[in-house]
């Protein structure tokens, strides 16, 4: 992990397209501004982990439910 010290108004650049700027510091909290292309997803760490977990659960799926749905569609003639 790279650890940098920045003051309010200073920034770091990731690659050539992402800039993270320290906007404000209040006690133990900082506000960051992130400039990145629209196709780059930006999430808080805990939100990203939740999305990742939900995607893994959805990918695993319940094959029995899918089989029941498939059977119901065949029976209905759809």
PyMOL Python script that loads the backbone (N, CA, C, O; Angstrom):
from pymol import cmd

cmd.read_pdbstr("""\
ATOM      1  N   UNK A   1       0.846  -1.167   0.000  1.00  0.00           N
ATOM      2  CA  UNK A   1       0.000   0.000   0.000  1.00  0.00           C
ATOM      3  C   UNK A   1       0.898   1.238   0.000  1.00  0.00           C
ATOM      4  O   UNK A   1       1.839   1.342   0.786  1.00  0.00           O
ATOM      5  N   UNK A   2       0.594   2.141  -0.869  1.00  0.00           N
ATOM      6  CA  UNK A   2       1.291   3.419  -0.924  1.00  0.00           C
ATOM      7  C   UNK A   2       0.598   4.379   0.026  1.00  0.00           C
ATOM      8  O   UNK A   2      -0.621   4.540  -0.037  1.00  0.00           O
ATOM      9  N   UNK A   3       1.356   5.017   0.904  1.00  0.00           N
ATOM     10  CA  UNK A   3       0.799   5.983   1.852  1.00  0.00           C
ATOM     11  C   UNK A   3       1.386   7.349   1.528  1.00  0.00           C
ATOM     12  O   UNK A   3       2.604   7.519   1.493  1.00  0.00           O
ATOM     13  N   UNK A   4       0.506   8.325   1.290  1.00  0.00           N
ATOM     14  CA  UNK A   4       0.926   9.681   0.944  1.00  0.00           C
ATOM     15  C   UNK A   4       0.332  10.671   1.927  1.00  0.00           C
ATOM     16  O   UNK A   4      -0.731  10.430   2.498  1.00  0.00           O
ATOM     17  N   UNK A   5       1.010  11.768   2.118  1.00  0.00           N
ATOM     18  CA  UNK A   5       0.487  12.856   2.932  1.00  0.00           C
ATOM     19  C   UNK A   5       0.111  13.994   2.002  1.00  0.00           C
ATOM     20  O   UNK A   5       0.924  14.438   1.191  1.00  0.00           O
ATOM     21  N   UNK A   6      -1.120  14.464   2.119  1.00  0.00           N
ATOM     22  CA  UNK A   6      -1.612  15.558   1.286  1.00  0.00           C
ATOM     23  C   UNK A   6      -2.307  16.571   2.169  1.00  0.00           C
ATOM     24  O   UNK A   6      -2.858  16.211   3.209  1.00  0.00           O
ATOM     25  N   UNK A   7      -2.289  17.818   1.775  1.00  0.00           N
ATOM     26  CA  UNK A   7      -2.999  18.891   2.471  1.00  0.00           C
ATOM     27  C   UNK A   7      -4.252  19.225   1.676  1.00  0.00           C
ATOM     28  O   UNK A   7      -4.396  18.810   0.526  1.00  0.00           O
ATOM     29  N   UNK A   8      -5.160  19.979   2.295  1.00  0.00           N
ATOM     30  CA  UNK A   8      -6.372  20.408   1.587  1.00  0.00           C
ATOM     31  C   UNK A   8      -5.979  21.141   0.311  1.00  0.00           C
ATOM     32  O   UNK A   8      -5.096  21.998   0.322  1.00  0.00           O
ATOM     33  N   UNK A   9      -6.638  20.798  -0.777  1.00  0.00           N
ATOM     34  CA  UNK A   9      -6.355  21.397  -2.077  1.00  0.00           C
ATOM     35  C   UNK A   9      -5.320  20.640  -2.890  1.00  0.00           C
ATOM     36  O   UNK A   9      -5.183  20.888  -4.088  1.00  0.00           O
ATOM     37  N   UNK A  10      -4.595  19.732  -2.275  1.00  0.00           N
ATOM     38  CA  UNK A  10      -3.600  18.936  -2.994  1.00  0.00           C
ATOM     39  C   UNK A  10      -4.245  17.649  -3.502  1.00  0.00           C
ATOM     40  O   UNK A  10      -5.272  17.208  -2.986  1.00  0.00           O
ATOM     41  N   UNK A  11      -3.632  17.063  -4.510  1.00  0.00           N
ATOM     42  CA  UNK A  11      -4.234  15.872  -5.110  1.00  0.00           C
ATOM     43  C   UNK A  11      -3.178  14.830  -5.437  1.00  0.00           C
ATOM     44  O   UNK A  11      -1.974  15.077  -5.371  1.00  0.00           O
ATOM     45  N   UNK A  12      -3.683  13.648  -5.794  1.00  0.00           N
ATOM     46  CA  UNK A  12      -2.852  12.586  -6.357  1.00  0.00           C
ATOM     47  C   UNK A  12      -3.506  12.175  -7.676  1.00  0.00           C
ATOM     48  O   UNK A  12      -4.708  12.356  -7.871  1.00  0.00           O
ATOM     49  N   UNK A  13      -2.707  11.626  -8.565  1.00  0.00           N
ATOM     50  CA  UNK A  13      -3.211  11.176  -9.860  1.00  0.00           C
ATOM     51  C   UNK A  13      -2.951   9.680  -9.971  1.00  0.00           C
ATOM     52  O   UNK A  13      -1.847   9.208  -9.701  1.00  0.00           O
ATOM     53  N   UNK A  14      -3.985   8.940 -10.373  1.00  0.00           N
ATOM     54  CA  UNK A  14      -3.903   7.496 -10.545  1.00  0.00           C
ATOM     55  C   UNK A  14      -4.008   7.229 -12.035  1.00  0.00           C
ATOM     56  O   UNK A  14      -5.000   7.596 -12.665  1.00  0.00           O
ATOM     57  N   UNK A  15      -2.990   6.592 -12.603  1.00  0.00           N
ATOM     58  CA  UNK A  15      -2.957   6.418 -14.050  1.00  0.00           C
ATOM     59  C   UNK A  15      -2.871   7.799 -14.674  1.00  0.00           C
ATOM     60  O   UNK A  15      -2.204   8.684 -14.138  1.00  0.00           O
ATOM     61  N   UNK A  16      -3.528   7.986 -15.781  1.00  0.00           N
ATOM     62  CA  UNK A  16      -3.517   9.302 -16.403  1.00  0.00           C
ATOM     63  C   UNK A  16      -4.897   9.948 -16.401  1.00  0.00           C
ATOM     64  O   UNK A  16      -5.058  11.071 -16.877  1.00  0.00           O
ATOM     65  N   UNK A  17      -5.900   9.239 -15.863  1.00  0.00           N
ATOM     66  CA  UNK A  17      -7.262   9.729 -15.977  1.00  0.00           C
ATOM     67  C   UNK A  17      -7.997   9.945 -14.661  1.00  0.00           C
ATOM     68  O   UNK A  17      -9.113  10.463 -14.665  1.00  0.00           O
ATOM     69  N   UNK A  18      -7.404   9.564 -13.538  1.00  0.00           N
ATOM     70  CA  UNK A  18      -8.099   9.671 -12.256  1.00  0.00           C
ATOM     71  C   UNK A  18      -7.317  10.595 -11.338  1.00  0.00           C
ATOM     72  O   UNK A  18      -6.127  10.396 -11.095  1.00  0.00           O
ATOM     73  N   UNK A  19      -8.008  11.610 -10.834  1.00  0.00           N
ATOM     74  CA  UNK A  19      -7.391  12.559  -9.901  1.00  0.00           C
ATOM     75  C   UNK A  19      -8.221  12.581  -8.620  1.00  0.00           C
ATOM     76  O   UNK A  19      -9.438  12.765  -8.659  1.00  0.00           O
ATOM     77  N   UNK A  20      -7.543  12.392  -7.477  1.00  0.00           N
ATOM     78  CA  UNK A  20      -8.185  12.432  -6.165  1.00  0.00           C
ATOM     79  C   UNK A  20      -7.644  13.658  -5.443  1.00  0.00           C
ATOM     80  O   UNK A  20      -6.436  13.791  -5.247  1.00  0.00           O
ATOM     81  N   UNK A  21      -8.551  14.555  -5.048  1.00  0.00           N
ATOM     82  CA  UNK A  21      -8.162  15.806  -4.403  1.00  0.00           C
ATOM     83  C   UNK A  21      -8.718  15.861  -2.986  1.00  0.00           C
ATOM     84  O   UNK A  21      -9.882  15.531  -2.757  1.00  0.00           O
ATOM     85  N   UNK A  22      -7.894  16.273  -2.046  1.00  0.00           N
ATOM     86  CA  UNK A  22      -8.353  16.494  -0.676  1.00  0.00           C
ATOM     87  C   UNK A  22      -9.075  17.835  -0.674  1.00  0.00           C
ATOM     88  O   UNK A  22      -8.456  18.873  -0.907  1.00  0.00           O
ATOM     89  N   UNK A  23     -10.377  17.822  -0.414  1.00  0.00           N
ATOM     90  CA  UNK A  23     -11.173  19.039  -0.433  1.00  0.00           C
ATOM     91  C   UNK A  23     -11.190  19.741   0.914  1.00  0.00           C
ATOM     92  O   UNK A  23     -11.108  20.966   0.993  1.00  0.00           O
ATOM     93  N   UNK A  24     -11.298  18.944   1.976  1.00  0.00           N
ATOM     94  CA  UNK A  24     -11.499  19.543   3.298  1.00  0.00           C
ATOM     95  C   UNK A  24     -11.107  18.531   4.366  1.00  0.00           C
ATOM     96  O   UNK A  24     -11.276  17.325   4.188  1.00  0.00           O
ATOM     97  N   UNK A  25     -10.584  19.037   5.472  1.00  0.00           N
ATOM     98  CA  UNK A  25     -10.264  18.189   6.618  1.00  0.00           C
ATOM     99  C   UNK A  25     -10.935  18.781   7.846  1.00  0.00           C
ATOM    100  O   UNK A  25     -10.784  19.968   8.133  1.00  0.00           O
ATOM    101  N   UNK A  26     -11.684  17.942   8.577  1.00  0.00           N
ATOM    102  CA  UNK A  26     -12.337  18.369   9.818  1.00  0.00           C
ATOM    103  C   UNK A  26     -12.114  17.288  10.849  1.00  0.00           C
ATOM    104  O   UNK A  26     -12.734  16.227  10.783  1.00  0.00           O
ATOM    105  N   UNK A  27     -11.245  17.541  11.792  1.00  0.00           N
ATOM    106  CA  UNK A  27     -10.958  16.544  12.822  1.00  0.00           C
ATOM    107  C   UNK A  27     -10.422  15.267  12.206  1.00  0.00           C
ATOM    108  O   UNK A  27      -9.387  15.273  11.539  1.00  0.00           O
ATOM    109  N   UNK A  28     -11.130  14.176  12.432  1.00  0.00           N
ATOM    110  CA  UNK A  28     -10.700  12.867  11.931  1.00  0.00           C
ATOM    111  C   UNK A  28     -11.303  12.527  10.579  1.00  0.00           C
ATOM    112  O   UNK A  28     -11.114  11.414  10.090  1.00  0.00           O
ATOM    113  N   UNK A  29     -12.017  13.446   9.967  1.00  0.00           N
ATOM    114  CA  UNK A  29     -12.643  13.183   8.672  1.00  0.00           C
ATOM    115  C   UNK A  29     -12.023  14.054   7.594  1.00  0.00           C
ATOM    116  O   UNK A  29     -11.603  15.185   7.839  1.00  0.00           O
ATOM    117  N   UNK A  30     -11.980  13.492   6.398  1.00  0.00           N
ATOM    118  CA  UNK A  30     -11.554  14.269   5.233  1.00  0.00           C
ATOM    119  C   UNK A  30     -12.612  14.119   4.157  1.00  0.00           C
ATOM    120  O   UNK A  30     -13.322  13.115   4.105  1.00  0.00           O
ATOM    121  N   UNK A  31     -12.714  15.121   3.302  1.00  0.00           N
ATOM    122  CA  UNK A  31     -13.602  15.050   2.136  1.00  0.00           C
ATOM    123  C   UNK A  31     -12.714  14.969   0.918  1.00  0.00           C
ATOM    124  O   UNK A  31     -11.788  15.762   0.753  1.00  0.00           O
ATOM    125  N   UNK A  32     -13.006  13.997   0.064  1.00  0.00           N
ATOM    126  CA  UNK A  32     -12.236  13.789  -1.154  1.00  0.00           C
ATOM    127  C   UNK A  32     -13.093  14.105  -2.361  1.00  0.00           C
ATOM    128  O   UNK A  32     -14.295  13.838  -2.365  1.00  0.00           O
ATOM    129  N   UNK A  33     -12.483  14.669  -3.376  1.00  0.00           N
ATOM    130  CA  UNK A  33     -13.123  14.831  -4.670  1.00  0.00           C
ATOM    131  C   UNK A  33     -12.420  13.925  -5.652  1.00  0.00           C
ATOM    132  O   UNK A  33     -11.192  13.849  -5.656  1.00  0.00           O
ATOM    133  N   UNK A  34     -13.176  13.239  -6.483  1.00  0.00           N
ATOM    134  CA  UNK A  34     -12.591  12.285  -7.430  1.00  0.00           C
ATOM    135  C   UNK A  34     -13.046  12.650  -8.833  1.00  0.00           C
ATOM    136  O   UNK A  34     -14.242  12.680  -9.124  1.00  0.00           O
ATOM    137  N   UNK A  35     -12.084  12.925  -9.695  1.00  0.00           N
ATOM    138  CA  UNK A  35     -12.350  13.148 -11.113  1.00  0.00           C
ATOM    139  C   UNK A  35     -11.918  11.901 -11.856  1.00  0.00           C
ATOM    140  O   UNK A  35     -10.753  11.507 -11.802  1.00  0.00           O
ATOM    141  N   UNK A  36     -12.868  11.278 -12.555  1.00  0.00           N
ATOM    142  CA  UNK A  36     -12.570  10.051 -13.296  1.00  0.00           C
ATOM    143  C   UNK A  36     -13.506   9.976 -14.490  1.00  0.00           C
ATOM    144  O   UNK A  36     -14.569  10.599 -14.491  1.00  0.00           O
ATOM    145  N   UNK A  37     -13.113   9.210 -15.512  1.00  0.00           N
ATOM    146  CA  UNK A  37     -14.004   9.024 -16.666  1.00  0.00           C
ATOM    147  C   UNK A  37     -15.318   8.391 -16.229  1.00  0.00           C
ATOM    148  O   UNK A  37     -15.376   7.700 -15.212  1.00  0.00           O
ATOM    149  N   UNK A  38     -16.367   8.630 -16.998  1.00  0.00           N
ATOM    150  CA  UNK A  38     -17.691   8.116 -16.669  1.00  0.00           C
ATOM    151  C   UNK A  38     -17.784   6.604 -16.632  1.00  0.00           C
ATOM    152  O   UNK A  38     -18.667   6.059 -15.969  1.00  0.00           O
ATOM    153  N   UNK A  39     -16.891   5.911 -17.331  1.00  0.00           N
ATOM    154  CA  UNK A  39     -16.958   4.447 -17.362  1.00  0.00           C
ATOM    155  C   UNK A  39     -16.231   3.803 -16.180  1.00  0.00           C
ATOM    156  O   UNK A  39     -16.165   2.577 -16.094  1.00  0.00           O
ATOM    157  N   UNK A  40     -15.687   4.610 -15.274  1.00  0.00           N
ATOM    158  CA  UNK A  40     -15.002   4.083 -14.094  1.00  0.00           C
ATOM    159  C   UNK A  40     -15.965   4.139 -12.918  1.00  0.00           C
ATOM    160  O   UNK A  40     -16.445   5.212 -12.553  1.00  0.00           O
ATOM    161  N   UNK A  41     -16.250   2.979 -12.324  1.00  0.00           N
ATOM    162  CA  UNK A  41     -17.139   2.922 -11.155  1.00  0.00           C
ATOM    163  C   UNK A  41     -16.360   3.342  -9.914  1.00  0.00           C
ATOM    164  O   UNK A  41     -15.220   2.925  -9.710  1.00  0.00           O
ATOM    165  N   UNK A  42     -16.991   4.172  -9.091  1.00  0.00           N
ATOM    166  CA  UNK A  42     -16.371   4.612  -7.847  1.00  0.00           C
ATOM    167  C   UNK A  42     -17.361   4.347  -6.728  1.00  0.00           C
ATOM    168  O   UNK A  42     -18.489   4.839  -6.754  1.00  0.00           O
ATOM    169  N   UNK A  43     -16.929   3.563  -5.739  1.00  0.00           N
ATOM    170  CA  UNK A  43     -17.790   3.213  -4.614  1.00  0.00           C
ATOM    171  C   UNK A  43     -16.995   3.331  -3.318  1.00  0.00           C
ATOM    172  O   UNK A  43     -15.774   3.176  -3.318  1.00  0.00           O
ATOM    173  N   UNK A  44     -17.685   3.605  -2.221  1.00  0.00           N
ATOM    174  CA  UNK A  44     -17.050   3.475  -0.908  1.00  0.00           C
ATOM    175  C   UNK A  44     -16.711   1.997  -0.730  1.00  0.00           C
ATOM    176  O   UNK A  44     -17.395   1.129  -1.272  1.00  0.00           O
ATOM    177  N   UNK A  45     -15.660   1.717   0.024  1.00  0.00           N
ATOM    178  CA  UNK A  45     -15.192   0.346   0.196  1.00  0.00           C
ATOM    179  C   UNK A  45     -16.261  -0.616   0.656  1.00  0.00           C
ATOM    180  O   UNK A  45     -16.377  -1.717   0.117  1.00  0.00           O
ATOM    181  N   UNK A  46     -17.055  -0.218   1.657  1.00  0.00           N
ATOM    182  CA  UNK A  46     -18.077  -1.119   2.196  1.00  0.00           C
ATOM    183  C   UNK A  46     -19.203  -1.352   1.195  1.00  0.00           C
ATOM    184  O   UNK A  46     -19.800  -2.429   1.176  1.00  0.00           O
ATOM    185  N   UNK A  47     -19.498  -0.359   0.366  1.00  0.00           N
ATOM    186  CA  UNK A  47     -20.526  -0.525  -0.665  1.00  0.00           C
ATOM    187  C   UNK A  47     -20.021  -1.472  -1.746  1.00  0.00           C
ATOM    188  O   UNK A  47     -20.759  -2.341  -2.210  1.00  0.00           O
ATOM    189  N   UNK A  48     -18.755  -1.304  -2.149  1.00  0.00           N
ATOM    190  CA  UNK A  48     -18.166  -2.185  -3.157  1.00  0.00           C
ATOM    191  C   UNK A  48     -18.196  -3.643  -2.691  1.00  0.00           C
ATOM    192  O   UNK A  48     -18.530  -4.536  -3.470  1.00  0.00           O
ATOM    193  N   UNK A  49     -17.849  -3.886  -1.421  1.00  0.00           N
ATOM    194  CA  UNK A  49     -17.850  -5.257  -0.896  1.00  0.00           C
ATOM    195  C   UNK A  49     -19.254  -5.848  -0.909  1.00  0.00           C
ATOM    196  O   UNK A  49     -19.420  -7.032  -1.199  1.00  0.00           O
ATOM    197  N   UNK A  50     -20.272  -5.036  -0.597  1.00  0.00           N
ATOM    198  CA  UNK A  50     -21.656  -5.516  -0.620  1.00  0.00           C
ATOM    199  C   UNK A  50     -22.094  -5.853  -2.041  1.00  0.00           C
ATOM    200  O   UNK A  50     -22.742  -6.876  -2.264  1.00  0.00           O
ATOM    201  N   UNK A  51     -21.747  -5.006  -2.998  1.00  0.00           N
ATOM    202  CA  UNK A  51     -22.078  -5.268  -4.408  1.00  0.00           C
ATOM    203  C   UNK A  51     -21.407  -6.556  -4.873  1.00  0.00           C
ATOM    204  O   UNK A  51     -22.027  -7.392  -5.529  1.00  0.00           O
ATOM    205  N   UNK A  52     -20.136  -6.700  -4.526  1.00  0.00           N
ATOM    206  CA  UNK A  52     -19.382  -7.894  -4.916  1.00  0.00           C
ATOM    207  C   UNK A  52     -20.039  -9.161  -4.351  1.00  0.00           C
ATOM    208  O   UNK A  52     -20.179 -10.161  -5.055  1.00  0.00           O
ATOM    209  N   UNK A  53     -20.440  -9.109  -3.071  1.00  0.00           N
ATOM    210  CA  UNK A  53     -21.073 -10.269  -2.436  1.00  0.00           C
ATOM    211  C   UNK A  53     -22.409 -10.591  -3.102  1.00  0.00           C
ATOM    212  O   UNK A  53     -22.700 -11.757  -3.371  1.00  0.00           O
ATOM    213  N   UNK A  54     -23.223  -9.566  -3.370  1.00  0.00           N
ATOM    214  CA  UNK A  54     -24.515  -9.783  -4.017  1.00  0.00           C
ATOM    215  C   UNK A  54     -24.339 -10.369  -5.418  1.00  0.00           C
ATOM    216  O   UNK A  54     -25.104 -11.243  -5.824  1.00  0.00           O
ATOM    217  N   UNK A  55     -23.346  -9.897  -6.149  1.00  0.00           N
ATOM    218  CA  UNK A  55     -23.081 -10.440  -7.485  1.00  0.00           C
ATOM    219  C   UNK A  55     -22.667 -11.903  -7.419  1.00  0.00           C
ATOM    220  O   UNK A  55     -23.082 -12.709  -8.251  1.00  0.00           O
ATOM    221  N   UNK A  56     -21.842 -12.246  -6.421  1.00  0.00           N
ATOM    222  CA  UNK A  56     -21.428 -13.646  -6.263  1.00  0.00           C
ATOM    223  C   UNK A  56     -22.628 -14.528  -5.934  1.00  0.00           C
ATOM    224  O   UNK A  56     -22.750 -15.635  -6.458  1.00  0.00           O
ATOM    225  N   UNK A  57     -23.515 -14.038  -5.065  1.00  0.00           N
ATOM    226  CA  UNK A  57     -24.715 -14.817  -4.721  1.00  0.00           C
ATOM    227  C   UNK A  57     -25.629 -14.981  -5.935  1.00  0.00           C
ATOM    228  O   UNK A  57     -26.187 -16.056  -6.155  1.00  0.00           O
ATOM    229  N   UNK A  58     -25.779 -13.927  -6.712  1.00  0.00           N
ATOM    230  CA  UNK A  58     -26.637 -13.999  -7.896  1.00  0.00           C
ATOM    231  C   UNK A  58     -26.055 -14.947  -8.936  1.00  0.00           C
ATOM    232  O   UNK A  58     -26.795 -15.670  -9.604  1.00  0.00           O
ATOM    233  N   UNK A  59     -24.735 -14.945  -9.074  1.00  0.00           N
ATOM    234  CA  UNK A  59     -24.096 -15.825 -10.050  1.00  0.00           C
ATOM    235  C   UNK A  59     -24.230 -17.289  -9.642  1.00  0.00           C
ATOM    236  O   UNK A  59     -24.375 -18.166 -10.493  1.00  0.00           O
ATOM    237  N   UNK A  60     -24.180 -17.548  -8.335  1.00  0.00           N
ATOM    238  CA  UNK A  60     -24.317 -18.922  -7.854  1.00  0.00           C
ATOM    239  C   UNK A  60     -25.738 -19.409  -8.120  1.00  0.00           C
ATOM    240  O   UNK A  60     -25.948 -20.535  -8.570  1.00  0.00           O
ATOM    241  N   UNK A  61     -26.704 -18.545  -7.836  1.00  0.00           N
ATOM    242  CA  UNK A  61     -28.109 -18.839  -8.144  1.00  0.00           C
ATOM    243  C   UNK A  61     -28.625 -20.122  -7.546  1.00  0.00           C
ATOM    244  O   UNK A  61     -27.872 -20.940  -7.016  1.00  0.00           O
ATOM    245  N   UNK A  62     -29.911 -20.273  -7.643  1.00  0.00           N
ATOM    246  CA  UNK A  62     -30.597 -21.477  -7.182  1.00  0.00           C
ATOM    247  C   UNK A  62     -31.074 -22.199  -8.430  1.00  0.00           C
ATOM    248  O   UNK A  62     -32.089 -21.826  -9.018  1.00  0.00           O
ATOM    249  N   UNK A  63     -30.348 -23.226  -8.834  1.00  0.00           N
ATOM    250  CA  UNK A  63     -30.678 -23.916 -10.088  1.00  0.00           C
ATOM    251  C   UNK A  63     -32.048 -24.585 -10.027  1.00  0.00           C
ATOM    252  O   UNK A  63     -32.685 -24.757 -11.067  1.00  0.00           O
ATOM    253  N   UNK A  64     -32.518 -24.965  -8.843  1.00  0.00           N
ATOM    254  CA  UNK A  64     -33.840 -25.598  -8.757  1.00  0.00           C
ATOM    255  C   UNK A  64     -34.927 -24.585  -9.089  1.00  0.00           C
ATOM    256  O   UNK A  64     -35.917 -24.937  -9.731  1.00  0.00           O
ATOM    257  N   UNK A  65     -34.763 -23.326  -8.663  1.00  0.00           N
ATOM    258  CA  UNK A  65     -35.746 -22.291  -8.989  1.00  0.00           C
ATOM    259  C   UNK A  65     -35.753 -22.030 -10.488  1.00  0.00           C
ATOM    260  O   UNK A  65     -36.816 -21.836 -11.078  1.00  0.00           O
ATOM    261  N   UNK A  66     -34.590 -22.024 -11.102  1.00  0.00           N
ATOM    262  CA  UNK A  66     -34.504 -21.824 -12.545  1.00  0.00           C
ATOM    263  C   UNK A  66     -35.164 -22.985 -13.291  1.00  0.00           C
ATOM    264  O   UNK A  66     -35.835 -22.779 -14.301  1.00  0.00           O
ATOM    265  N   UNK A  67     -34.972 -24.187 -12.794  1.00  0.00           N
ATOM    266  CA  UNK A  67     -35.602 -25.355 -13.416  1.00  0.00           C
ATOM    267  C   UNK A  67     -37.120 -25.282 -13.306  1.00  0.00           C
ATOM    268  O   UNK A  67     -37.828 -25.603 -14.261  1.00  0.00           O
ATOM    269  N   UNK A  68     -37.623 -24.862 -12.150  1.00  0.00           N
ATOM    270  CA  UNK A  68     -39.074 -24.735 -11.962  1.00  0.00           C
ATOM    271  C   UNK A  68     -39.637 -23.675 -12.903  1.00  0.00           C
ATOM    272  O   UNK A  68     -40.699 -23.878 -13.493  1.00  0.00           O
ATOM    273  N   UNK A  69     -38.947 -22.556 -13.052  1.00  0.00           N
ATOM    274  CA  UNK A  69     -39.386 -21.495 -13.946  1.00  0.00           C
ATOM    275  C   UNK A  69     -39.403 -21.997 -15.390  1.00  0.00           C
ATOM    276  O   UNK A  69     -40.355 -21.746 -16.129  1.00  0.00           O
ATOM    277  N   UNK A  70     -38.359 -22.695 -15.782  1.00  0.00           N
ATOM    278  CA  UNK A  70     -38.284 -23.237 -17.144  1.00  0.00           C
ATOM    279  C   UNK A  70     -39.428 -24.204 -17.401  1.00  0.00           C
ATOM    280  O   UNK A  70     -40.048 -24.170 -18.463  1.00  0.00           O
ATOM    281  N   UNK A  71     -39.707 -25.061 -16.437  1.00  0.00           N
ATOM    282  CA  UNK A  71     -40.790 -26.033 -16.572  1.00  0.00           C
ATOM    283  C   UNK A  71     -42.121 -25.318 -16.666  1.00  0.00           C
ATOM    284  O   UNK A  71     -42.961 -25.694 -17.484  1.00  0.00           O
ATOM    285  N   UNK A  72     -42.340 -24.291 -15.847  1.00  0.00           N
ATOM    286  CA  UNK A  72     -43.600 -23.551 -15.877  1.00  0.00           C
ATOM    287  C   UNK A  72     -43.797 -22.866 -17.221  1.00  0.00           C
ATOM    288  O   UNK A  72     -44.910 -22.827 -17.743  1.00  0.00           O
ATOM    289  N   UNK A  73     -42.726 -22.331 -17.777  1.00  0.00           N
ATOM    290  CA  UNK A  73     -42.836 -21.686 -19.103  1.00  0.00           C
ATOM    291  C   UNK A  73     -43.165 -22.700 -20.182  1.00  0.00           C
ATOM    292  O   UNK A  73     -43.961 -22.413 -21.076  1.00  0.00           O
ATOM    293  N   UNK A  74     -42.564 -23.888 -20.113  1.00  0.00           N
ATOM    294  CA  UNK A  74     -42.872 -24.931 -21.105  1.00  0.00           C
ATOM    295  C   UNK A  74     -44.338 -25.352 -21.008  1.00  0.00           C
ATOM    296  O   UNK A  74     -45.005 -25.546 -22.024  1.00  0.00           O
ATOM    297  N   UNK A  75     -44.832 -25.490 -19.777  1.00  0.00           N
ATOM    298  CA  UNK A  75     -46.211 -25.928 -19.577  1.00  0.00           C
ATOM    299  C   UNK A  75     -47.223 -24.878 -20.030  1.00  0.00           C
ATOM    300  O   UNK A  75     -48.322 -25.214 -20.469  1.00  0.00           O
ATOM    301  N   UNK A  76     -46.840 -23.593 -19.918  1.00  0.00           N
ATOM    302  CA  UNK A  76     -47.763 -22.539 -20.302  1.00  0.00           C
ATOM    303  C   UNK A  76     -47.728 -22.284 -21.819  1.00  0.00           C
ATOM    304  O   UNK A  76     -48.544 -21.527 -22.345  1.00  0.00           O
ATOM    305  N   UNK A  77     -46.781 -22.919 -22.510  1.00  0.00           N
ATOM    306  CA  UNK A  77     -46.698 -22.767 -23.950  1.00  0.00           C
ATOM    307  C   UNK A  77     -45.927 -21.527 -24.388  1.00  0.00           C
ATOM    308  O   UNK A  77     -45.952 -21.185 -25.570  1.00  0.00           O
ATOM    309  N   UNK A  78     -45.263 -20.863 -23.496  1.00  0.00           N
ATOM    310  CA  UNK A  78     -44.508 -19.657 -23.834  1.00  0.00           C
ATOM    311  C   UNK A  78     -43.147 -19.982 -24.382  1.00  0.00           C
ATOM    312  O   UNK A  78     -42.384 -19.076 -24.716  1.00  0.00           O
TER     313      UNK A  78
END
""", "prot")
cmd.dss("prot")
cmd.show_as("cartoon", "prot")
cmd.util.cbc("prot")
cmd.orient("prot")
